[in-house]
């Protein structure tokens, strides 16, 4: 009985510590991200490049992923309002049938973005990879991140902790059950963010630098 009591107390204590860590991580990341995020196309300042964070165009049931659709629209809005000059599309290209950068590239062109203004980053396997590579590979010390607000907050925290003067443009959120799953995954990602920070995690791949033309 005594062992069971000790075990139960240990579980409660561990759960309490974990909950505190989750709340703390969420607060720190949100606070930093909100400071540098914009919702209005009129108020956001100009940057040479936007960094569009990749996601799948379709969800598991074959329907369009509105997270993806809204990010593409947000990037096009920035481009059409002359708030950016170039767009870096960064995502996963795990196999020949799944290539986020190429998909984004094609849809941006269909929306009216000039092909020469789109730069493909095929090694954006994680948010950390996309953000760090924008500086280390594409030479951008400041840029505009494009994703949903919760994702932008984490990306901005990563950027600012690594000396990158990034801002973000928030694409519209998505309502529904999918949002709950995404938000729960985001909480886990925010905890992992601090593990990455503690271990000085670097992108999976760096490689040769790519020159983004100057205006």
N, C-alpha and C positions, 0 to 999 in steps of 0.2 A: 504493500500500500504506500509506503514511504517513497519507494522508487517511482511509482506511478505519479505521485504528487510532484516529485522533483522533475520528472519528464514533462508533465503538463505545464509546470511553471516555466520550464526552459522553452517550450514551444511558444507560450504566450509572450515571454520576453523577446524571443527571436522575432516573432511576428510583429511586435511593437517596434523594435529597432528597424525592421524592414520597412514598415509603414512610415516611420519618421524619415528614413532615407528617401523614399519615393516622394513624399511631400516636399522635402528640402530640395531635391534635384529638380522637381517640376517647377518650384518657385524660382530658383536661381536661373534656370534656362528661360523661363517665360519672361522674367524681369529684364534680362539682357536682350532677348529677342524683340520684345515689344518696343524697346527704346529706339531700335533702328528699323522698324517695319513701317510700311506705308500701305494704306488702303485706297488712296485717291491718286489717280493718274495725274491730276493737276498739281498736287503738292510734292510728288516725288522728284528729287533732283536728277539731273542727267548723269549717266555713267557710260563709259565707252562700251562696256560689255554687260550683257545679262547672262546669268548662269541658270539654265532651266534644269531642275532636278528631275530625273527620269522616273517613270513608273509604267506599268503595263497599260496599253491602250484599251484592253478588254479585261473584264473580270471573269471568274470561273464559269459563269453560265453563258458566256459569249456576248453579253451586253457591253456597251461602251462603259469604260471607267470614267466617271465624271471628274475624278481627281485629275486624270490626264487631260481630258477635254478642257477643263477650266485653266489648267496651266498653259496650254497652248494658246488659248484665247488671251490670257494675261500677257504672255510674251508678245503676241501680235499687237496688242494695245500699246505696249511700251514702244515698240518699233514704229508703229504708225503715228504716234504722238511725239516722235523724235526724242524719246527719253533714253534711248540706247542706239548704238551704231551697229553692234554685232551681237549675235546670240550664240553662246556655247551651249550645245545640247549634250548633257552628260548622263550616261546611264549604262545599263548592263547589256552585253551582247553575248550571252552565255552560249548560244549555238546559232546555226544558220537560220533557224525558224523563229528566233527571238532576238530582236535587235532594237533596243529602245532608242538609241541615237538616230538610226536611219529612219525609224518610224516618225520621230519628232521632226527630223529634217524634211521628210516628204510632206507632212501635214503643214508645216510652216510655209513651205513653198506654195502649197495649194491655197493658203490663206493670204498670199501676196508678198511674203518676205523674199527678197532677192537671194538666190542660192549662194552668191559670194559673201553674203553677210552672215552665213550660218557656219559654225565651226563644230566639228564632231569630236566628242570625247568618248571613246569606246571603253574606257576603264573606270567609269563611275559606278563601281560595284556597291559602294556605300556612300552615304552623305559625306562622311569624312574624306573619302577618296575624291569626290567631285569638288569639294571646296578647296582642299589642299592642292589638287592638280591645277585648278584655275590659276593659282599663283605660281606654283613651281614649274608647270609645263607651259602654260599659256601666258605667263608673265603679267598677270593682272593683280595689282596690289589693292585695288578697290573695284567692286562690281556690284551688280544688282541681282540678288538671288530671287528666283521665281518658283514658288510652290504655295501650298496652303499655309495658313498662319502657324499652326502647330509645328509643321515641318520647318518652316522658315526660322522659328525661334531656335530650334536646335542647330540648324545650319549656321545661323548668325553667332551663336555661342561658340561653335567650333572656330569660325572665322576670326572672331574678335580675340579669342584666347591665343590665336596663332599670328596675331599682328596684322590681320587683313581688315582693311576698312570697308567691309561689305555693308550694304543695306539690303532690304528685301521688299518686294512687291507681293502682297497677299492675293493669291487667286481665290475665288469664291470657294467656300466650304461645301461639303456634300452632306445632305441629310439622309438618315436611314440606318439600318442595322449594320451596314458595312462600316459606318463611321465609328461605332462602338468598338469593333474589332481593331480598326486602325488606331484608335486612341489608346487602347490597352497595349498595343504593340509599341506605340510611341512612348509610353511610360517606361517600358523595358529598355527602349533605345536610349532614353535619357539617363538611366542608370549606367548603361554600358558606356555612354559618353565619358563619364568620369573615370571609369576603368581605363579607357583609351587614353585619357589625359594623364593619368597616373603612370601608365606604361609607355608614354610617348609614342603611341601608335602612329604608324605611317601608312600611306596608301599601299595597296597590293602591288601596283606598278607605278613607276615614274617614267623613265625613258627620256628620249630626246625632246628638247624644247620646240614648241610650235610658235611661230611669230604671228601675232594678230596685227593686221595692218593698222597703222595710225591714220587718222583723218588729216 
